[in-house]
């Protein structure tokens, strides 16, 4: 009899753990597909609201130092119905806000190669239709130095670690994203040539170091630690919520605990989504 009870309790605990794991996995999938676009749309709305006055007042940076996450440009591709504020930096946290300018590459409109990376599957999927661009397509980028126009030269799929994509080019713009179903280690690279006047460059970033995290090949280094902390917090909440529910009743107890648990779950899913390669 005791053995049967222990087996029953063990099966019940396994079902409970299994349910939590299943909810976590499904929640992360739903968060990536449904919540991240909303999160980026909100971030873009707030940034554009501040970016336009900054342009008019000459406050948009045109040379380093530039803080990560700072809005540096407005990217527009009429052919794709694309209009997005570009932030400085291309790590996971930066690309969660929108397209990111590769630190160390030239700013759009200035001499050299300028690179902009963005998601194609999550967080707004800004570059989801990038493969539709053809030679001759027009791209415009507005910075603190004015509006710059580019014309697409070609579109290729390259190895994710192909540094040649960033070398030997003059007055070019690279739009980079994941290559979709081709391979997680491939990148779609659209090259466009500057057709408007070249503007003088500002101060260079002497400390720029193009790492794999900058190329969207790694997830956030801080996200795993945050996930662990929030999971521990969730465990504590579950332990606390059990006696509360027993004391006030299941209906009232869940009404009290569910909102807090949901907030914690959202934090776990948010940080878990940043653990994956930014544009894989």
C-alpha positions as CSV (number, residue, x, y, z in Angstrom):
1,X,0.0,0.0,0.0
2,X,2.8,2.4,1.0
3,X,4.7,1.5,-2.2
4,X,1.6,2.3,-4.3
5,X,1.2,5.6,-2.6
6,X,4.9,6.5,-3.2
7,X,4.6,5.5,-6.8
8,X,1.5,7.6,-7.2
9,X,3.1,10.6,-5.6
10,X,6.2,10.1,-7.8
11,X,4.0,10.0,-11.0
12,X,2.1,13.0,-9.8
13,X,5.3,15.0,-9.3
14,X,6.7,13.9,-12.7
15,X,3.4,15.0,-14.4
16,X,3.7,18.3,-12.6
17,X,7.3,18.8,-13.6
18,X,6.4,17.7,-17.2
19,X,3.6,20.2,-17.3
20,X,5.8,23.0,-16.2
21,X,8.5,22.1,-18.8
22,X,5.9,21.8,-21.5
23,X,4.4,25.2,-20.6
24,X,7.8,26.7,-20.5
25,X,8.8,25.4,-24.0
26,X,5.4,26.3,-25.5
27,X,5.5,29.7,-23.8
28,X,8.9,30.4,-25.2
29,X,7.8,29.5,-28.7
30,X,4.7,31.7,-28.4
31,X,6.7,34.5,-26.9
32,X,9.2,34.5,-29.8
33,X,6.5,34.5,-32.4
34,X,3.8,36.7,-30.9
35,X,5.4,38.9,-28.2
36,X,8.8,39.8,-29.6
37,X,7.3,41.6,-32.6
38,X,5.1,43.6,-30.2
39,X,8.1,44.4,-28.1
40,X,10.1,45.6,-31.1
41,X,7.2,47.6,-32.5
42,X,6.9,49.4,-29.2
43,X,10.7,50.1,-29.0
44,X,10.7,51.4,-32.6
45,X,7.7,53.6,-31.9
46,X,9.4,55.2,-28.9
47,X,12.8,55.6,-30.7
48,X,11.3,57.2,-33.8
49,X,9.4,59.6,-31.6
50,X,12.8,60.8,-30.2
51,X,14.8,60.3,-33.4
52,X,13.0,62.8,-35.6
53,X,13.4,65.8,-33.1
54,X,17.1,64.7,-32.6
55,X,17.6,64.9,-36.4
56,X,16.1,68.4,-36.6
57,X,18.2,69.6,-33.6
58,X,21.5,68.1,-35.0
59,X,21.8,65.7,-32.0
60,X,22.2,62.4,-33.9
61,X,25.8,61.2,-33.5
62,X,27.8,61.1,-36.7
63,X,31.1,59.8,-35.2
64,X,32.3,57.8,-32.2
65,X,32.0,57.5,-29.3
66,X,28.4,56.2,-29.7
67,X,26.6,54.4,-26.9
68,X,25.1,51.0,-27.7
69,X,21.4,51.2,-28.3
70,X,21.5,54.8,-29.5
71,X,19.5,55.5,-32.6
72,X,21.9,56.4,-35.4
73,X,19.8,56.2,-38.6
74,X,16.5,55.7,-40.2
75,X,16.5,52.9,-42.8
76,X,13.8,52.9,-45.6
77,X,13.2,50.5,-48.4
78,X,10.0,51.4,-50.2
79,X,10.0,48.2,-52.2
80,X,9.7,46.2,-49.0
81,X,7.5,48.6,-47.1
82,X,10.4,48.8,-44.6
83,X,10.9,51.8,-42.3
84,X,13.0,51.2,-39.2
85,X,15.2,53.1,-36.8
86,X,18.7,51.7,-36.7
87,X,20.5,51.4,-33.3
88,X,24.2,51.3,-32.6
89,X,25.3,47.7,-31.9
90,X,24.4,44.2,-33.2
91,X,24.4,42.1,-30.1
92,X,21.2,40.3,-29.1
93,X,20.0,43.1,-26.8
94,X,20.6,45.7,-29.5
95,X,18.8,43.7,-32.3
96,X,15.8,43.2,-30.0
97,X,15.1,46.9,-30.5
98,X,15.5,46.9,-34.3
99,X,18.1,46.8,-37.0
100,X,21.6,47.3,-35.6
101,X,24.6,49.1,-37.1
102,X,27.8,47.0,-36.8
103,X,30.2,48.7,-34.4
104,X,33.4,49.7,-36.2
105,X,31.9,49.8,-39.7
106,X,31.4,53.1,-41.4
107,X,28.2,55.1,-40.6
108,X,25.9,55.2,-43.6
109,X,26.8,58.0,-46.1
110,X,30.4,58.0,-45.0
111,X,33.5,56.5,-46.7
112,X,33.9,52.7,-46.3
113,X,31.6,49.8,-45.7
114,X,28.5,50.2,-43.5
115,X,26.8,47.1,-42.2
116,X,23.3,46.8,-40.8
117,X,22.0,43.5,-39.3
118,X,18.4,42.6,-38.3
119,X,16.2,39.7,-37.6
120,X,14.3,37.8,-40.2
121,X,12.2,35.4,-38.0
122,X,11.6,37.1,-34.6
123,X,11.6,40.5,-33.0
124,X,9.6,42.2,-35.8
125,X,11.3,40.2,-38.6
126,X,12.5,43.5,-40.1
127,X,14.6,41.7,-42.8
128,X,12.1,38.9,-43.5
129,X,11.7,40.1,-47.1
130,X,15.3,41.0,-47.7
131,X,15.7,38.2,-50.3
132,X,13.2,40.1,-52.5
133,X,15.7,42.9,-53.3
134,X,17.3,42.7,-56.7
135,X,20.1,44.6,-58.4
136,X,19.0,48.2,-59.0
137,X,16.6,48.3,-56.0
138,X,16.8,51.6,-54.0
139,X,17.6,52.0,-50.3
140,X,17.7,55.2,-48.4
141,X,19.3,55.8,-45.0
142,X,18.8,59.1,-43.0
143,X,21.5,60.0,-40.5
144,X,22.6,63.2,-38.7
145,X,24.4,64.2,-42.0
146,X,21.2,64.0,-44.1
147,X,19.6,61.4,-46.4
148,X,21.8,59.0,-48.3
149,X,20.7,56.8,-51.2
150,X,22.0,53.4,-52.2
151,X,21.4,51.1,-55.1
152,X,21.6,47.3,-54.7
153,X,24.5,45.7,-56.5
154,X,23.9,42.0,-55.6
155,X,22.5,39.6,-53.0
156,X,24.5,36.5,-51.9
157,X,24.5,33.8,-49.2
158,X,27.7,33.7,-47.3
159,X,29.2,31.8,-44.4
160,X,28.3,33.4,-41.1
161,X,31.9,33.8,-40.2
162,X,33.0,35.1,-43.7
163,X,35.0,38.3,-42.7
164,X,35.6,39.0,-46.4
165,X,32.1,40.4,-46.5
166,X,33.4,43.4,-44.5
167,X,36.7,44.0,-46.2
168,X,37.8,45.8,-49.4
169,X,34.6,47.6,-50.1
170,X,34.3,51.4,-50.6
171,X,31.2,53.4,-50.0
172,X,29.0,50.3,-49.7
173,X,26.0,49.4,-47.5
174,X,25.6,45.8,-46.4
175,X,22.2,44.5,-45.1
176,X,22.6,41.2,-43.3
177,X,20.3,38.6,-41.9
178,X,19.9,34.9,-41.5
179,X,19.6,32.9,-44.7
180,X,16.4,31.1,-43.5
181,X,16.1,27.4,-44.2
182,X,19.4,27.3,-46.1
183,X,21.6,26.8,-43.0
184,X,21.9,28.3,-39.5
185,X,25.5,29.0,-40.4
186,X,24.7,31.1,-43.5
187,X,23.9,34.7,-43.8
188,X,22.0,36.6,-46.6
189,X,24.1,39.6,-47.5
190,X,22.7,42.4,-49.7
191,X,25.3,44.8,-51.0
192,X,24.3,48.3,-52.1
193,X,26.5,51.1,-53.5
194,X,26.3,54.7,-52.3
195,X,24.8,56.9,-55.1
196,X,24.5,60.2,-53.2
197,X,27.4,62.4,-52.2
198,X,29.9,61.0,-49.7
199,X,30.0,62.8,-46.3
200,X,33.1,63.2,-44.2
201,X,33.5,60.6,-41.5
202,X,33.4,61.4,-37.8
203,X,35.8,60.0,-35.2
204,X,36.6,56.3,-35.6
205,X,36.1,53.8,-32.9
206,X,39.6,52.8,-31.9
207,X,38.4,50.0,-29.6
208,X,36.1,48.4,-32.2
209,X,36.5,44.6,-32.2
210,X,34.2,42.7,-34.5
211,X,33.5,39.5,-32.5
212,X,31.2,36.6,-33.3
213,X,28.6,38.2,-30.9
214,X,28.7,41.3,-33.1
215,X,28.0,39.3,-36.2
216,X,24.9,37.8,-34.7
217,X,26.5,34.4,-34.2
218,X,26.1,34.3,-30.4
219,X,23.4,35.0,-28.0
220,X,23.6,37.4,-25.1
221,X,26.3,36.5,-22.5
222,X,24.2,37.9,-19.7
223,X,20.9,36.2,-20.6
224,X,21.8,32.7,-19.1
225,X,22.5,34.2,-15.7
226,X,19.3,36.1,-15.8
227,X,17.3,33.0,-16.8
228,X,18.8,31.1,-13.8
229,X,18.0,34.0,-11.4
230,X,14.4,34.2,-12.6
231,X,14.0,30.5,-12.5
232,X,15.1,30.5,-8.8
233,X,12.6,33.3,-8.2
234,X,9.9,31.3,-9.9
235,X,10.7,28.3,-7.7
236,X,10.4,30.4,-4.5
237,X,7.1,31.8,-5.8
238,X,5.7,28.3,-6.4
239,X,6.8,27.3,-2.9
240,X,5.1,30.3,-1.4
241,X,2.0,30.1,-3.5
242,X,1.1,26.6,-2.4
243,X,0.3,27.4,1.2
244,X,-1.4,30.7,0.1
245,X,-3.7,28.7,-2.2
246,X,-4.4,26.2,0.5
247,X,-5.3,29.0,3.0
248,X,-7.5,31.2,0.8
249,X,-8.8,28.6,-1.6
250,X,-7.8,27.8,-5.1
251,X,-9.8,30.4,-7.0
252,X,-8.7,33.4,-4.8
253,X,-5.2,32.0,-4.5
254,X,-4.7,31.7,-8.2
255,X,-6.2,35.2,-8.8
256,X,-3.5,36.5,-6.4
257,X,-0.6,34.5,-7.6
258,X,-1.2,34.1,-11.3
259,X,-0.3,37.8,-12.3
260,X,3.0,37.6,-10.4
261,X,3.9,34.2,-11.9
262,X,3.1,35.5,-15.4
263,X,5.4,38.5,-15.0
264,X,8.2,36.1,-13.9
265,X,7.5,33.8,-16.8
266,X,7.7,36.7,-19.2
267,X,11.1,37.6,-17.8
268,X,12.3,34.0,-18.2
269,X,11.0,33.8,-21.8
270,X,12.5,37.2,-22.7
271,X,16.0,36.4,-21.5
272,X,15.8,32.9,-22.9
273,X,15.0,34.3,-26.3
274,X,18.2,36.4,-26.1
275,X,20.3,33.3,-25.5
276,X,20.0,32.2,-29.1
277,X,22.1,33.6,-32.0
278,X,20.7,37.1,-32.8
279,X,20.1,36.4,-36.5
280,X,20.5,32.6,-36.8
